[in-house]
């Protein structure tokens, strides 16, 4: 896991490391990227890399957390949960290098984990108008959170053809179809 303290210098170094990894991913697959490659491209020492991250995969997890934080910081200005979900999709689909590395390496769980580390926010936004027990709310948050990584995986497998609006529409339709499919 990454252990980036919340101070300006460490965050800047971590962001430079992400940018270095992102540049490396333009040239080679994730499995072929070495920490030395990232250090060279980011101009951040290996010692700093290891102070902030344990592995290359941790850099991906860090970036997922940063994307979630950026979207969450704007959540209050978005009037409806439907628009917020679309906004999440739009923002995530902008992260082409990250999503390619995640999808090609079967790591969409990193997106799920980033959202679940912030499950209180997800719960406040999506469960506020629903009458459910605390246990049901936990399940609902987990299921809602799993929709985005699953949709991103399919979107990537489809060649990234669908627009964010289409991904949202399809996801919303599928959510309704789940109730029908499970109806006995």
C-alpha positions as CSV (number, residue, x, y, z in Angstrom):
1,X,0.0,0.0,0.0
2,X,1.1,3.5,-0.5
3,X,2.1,5.6,2.5
4,X,2.1,9.1,1.2
5,X,1.8,11.6,4.1
6,X,-0.5,14.6,3.6
7,X,2.2,17.2,3.2
8,X,3.0,19.3,0.1
9,X,6.4,17.9,-0.6
10,X,5.4,14.2,-0.3
11,X,2.3,14.7,-2.4
12,X,4.3,16.5,-5.1
13,X,6.9,13.6,-5.1
14,X,4.1,11.0,-5.3
15,X,2.4,12.9,-8.2
16,X,5.7,13.1,-10.0
17,X,6.1,9.4,-9.5
18,X,2.7,8.8,-11.0
19,X,3.6,11.0,-14.0
20,X,6.8,9.0,-14.4
21,X,4.8,5.8,-14.4
22,X,2.2,7.2,-16.8
23,X,5.0,8.1,-19.2
24,X,6.5,4.6,-18.9
25,X,3.1,3.1,-19.7
26,X,3.1,4.9,-23.0
27,X,6.2,2.8,-24.0
28,X,5.6,-0.6,-22.3
29,X,3.2,-2.8,-20.4
30,X,2.9,-2.4,-16.7
31,X,4.6,-5.8,-16.0
32,X,7.7,-4.5,-17.8
33,X,8.0,-1.2,-15.9
34,X,10.8,-1.1,-13.4
35,X,11.1,1.2,-10.4
36,X,14.3,2.5,-12.0
37,X,12.4,3.4,-15.1
38,X,9.9,5.4,-13.0
39,X,12.7,7.1,-11.0
40,X,14.5,8.1,-14.2
41,X,11.4,9.5,-15.9
42,X,10.1,11.3,-12.8
43,X,13.4,12.6,-11.5
44,X,12.5,11.3,-8.1
45,X,15.0,9.0,-6.3
46,X,14.5,5.4,-5.7
47,X,14.7,6.1,-1.9
48,X,11.9,8.6,-2.2
49,X,9.9,6.0,-4.2
50,X,10.3,3.4,-1.5
51,X,9.5,5.9,1.2
52,X,6.1,6.5,-0.4
53,X,5.3,3.2,-2.2
54,X,6.1,-0.5,-1.8
55,X,5.5,-1.4,-5.4
56,X,4.6,-0.1,-8.9
57,X,1.0,-1.3,-8.2
58,X,0.9,1.0,-5.2
59,X,1.4,3.9,-7.5
60,X,-1.7,2.9,-9.4
61,X,-3.6,2.6,-6.1
62,X,-2.4,6.1,-5.1
63,X,-3.6,7.5,-8.4
64,X,-7.0,5.9,-7.9
65,X,-7.2,7.5,-4.5
66,X,-6.3,10.9,-6.0
67,X,-8.9,10.6,-8.8
68,X,-11.5,9.8,-6.1
69,X,-10.4,12.7,-4.0
70,X,-10.6,15.1,-7.0
71,X,-14.1,14.0,-7.9
72,X,-15.3,13.9,-4.3
73,X,-14.0,17.5,-3.8
74,X,-16.6,18.6,-6.4
75,X,-19.4,16.3,-5.2
76,X,-21.1,19.1,-3.2
77,X,-21.6,21.2,-6.3
78,X,-23.4,18.5,-8.2
79,X,-27.2,18.6,-7.5
80,X,-28.3,15.0,-7.9
81,X,-26.8,11.6,-7.2
82,X,-27.5,10.6,-10.9
83,X,-25.4,13.5,-12.1
84,X,-22.7,12.7,-9.6
85,X,-22.5,9.1,-10.8
86,X,-22.2,10.4,-14.4
87,X,-19.5,12.8,-13.2
88,X,-17.6,10.0,-11.6
89,X,-17.8,8.0,-14.9
90,X,-16.6,11.0,-16.9
91,X,-13.7,11.7,-14.6
92,X,-12.6,8.1,-14.5
93,X,-12.7,7.6,-18.3
94,X,-10.3,10.6,-18.7
95,X,-7.6,8.5,-16.9
96,X,-6.7,6.5,-20.0
97,X,-3.2,5.3,-19.0
98,X,-4.4,4.4,-15.5
99,X,-7.4,2.5,-16.8
100,X,-5.4,0.7,-19.5
101,X,-2.9,-0.6,-16.8
102,X,-5.7,-1.5,-14.5
103,X,-7.8,-3.3,-17.1
104,X,-5.0,-5.1,-18.8
105,X,-3.7,-6.4,-15.5
106,X,-7.1,-7.3,-14.0
107,X,-6.7,-4.7,-11.2
108,X,-10.1,-3.0,-11.3
109,X,-10.3,-3.8,-7.6
110,X,-8.1,-0.7,-7.1
111,X,-11.0,1.5,-8.2
112,X,-13.4,-0.3,-5.9
113,X,-10.9,-0.1,-3.0
114,X,-10.4,3.7,-3.5
115,X,-14.2,4.2,-3.3
116,X,-14.5,1.9,-0.3
117,X,-11.8,3.8,1.6
118,X,-14.3,6.6,1.3
119,X,-17.4,4.6,1.9
120,X,-18.8,7.2,4.3
121,X,-19.0,9.8,1.6
122,X,-20.5,7.2,-0.9
123,X,-23.1,6.3,1.8
124,X,-24.0,10.0,2.5
125,X,-24.5,10.6,-1.2
126,X,-26.3,7.5,-2.4
127,X,-28.1,6.1,0.7
128,X,-29.4,9.3,2.2
129,X,-32.9,9.0,0.6
130,X,-33.2,5.3,1.0
131,X,-34.8,3.6,4.0
132,X,-32.5,0.7,4.8
133,X,-30.9,-0.8,7.9
134,X,-27.2,-0.2,8.5
135,X,-26.3,-3.7,7.3
136,X,-28.4,-3.1,4.1
137,X,-26.7,0.2,3.6
138,X,-23.3,-1.5,3.8
139,X,-24.3,-3.9,1.1
140,X,-25.8,-1.1,-1.0
141,X,-22.6,0.9,-0.8
142,X,-20.5,-2.1,-1.8
143,X,-22.7,-3.0,-4.7
144,X,-23.0,0.6,-6.0
145,X,-19.2,0.9,-5.6
146,X,-18.6,-2.3,-7.6
147,X,-20.6,-1.0,-10.6
148,X,-18.0,1.5,-11.7
149,X,-15.0,-0.8,-11.9
150,X,-17.2,-3.5,-13.6
151,X,-18.4,-0.9,-16.2
152,X,-14.9,0.4,-16.8
153,X,-13.6,-3.1,-17.4
154,X,-16.3,-3.8,-20.0
155,X,-15.8,-0.3,-21.5
156,X,-12.1,-1.1,-21.9
157,X,-12.8,-4.5,-23.4
158,X,-15.2,-2.9,-25.9
159,X,-12.3,-0.6,-27.1
160,X,-13.4,2.5,-25.2
161,X,-16.1,3.2,-27.8
162,X,-19.0,4.2,-25.5
163,X,-19.2,7.8,-24.2
164,X,-19.5,8.4,-20.5
165,X,-23.2,9.1,-21.1
166,X,-23.6,5.7,-22.8
167,X,-21.8,3.9,-20.0
168,X,-24.0,5.7,-17.4
169,X,-27.2,4.8,-19.4
170,X,-26.2,1.2,-19.8
171,X,-25.2,0.9,-16.2
172,X,-28.5,2.4,-15.0
173,X,-30.4,0.0,-17.3
174,X,-28.5,-3.0,-16.1
175,X,-29.1,-2.0,-12.4
176,X,-32.8,-2.1,-13.2
177,X,-32.4,-5.5,-15.0
178,X,-30.8,-7.0,-12.0
179,X,-34.0,-6.6,-10.0
180,X,-35.9,-8.2,-12.8
181,X,-33.4,-11.1,-13.2
182,X,-33.5,-11.8,-9.5
183,X,-37.3,-11.7,-9.3
184,X,-38.6,-15.1,-8.6
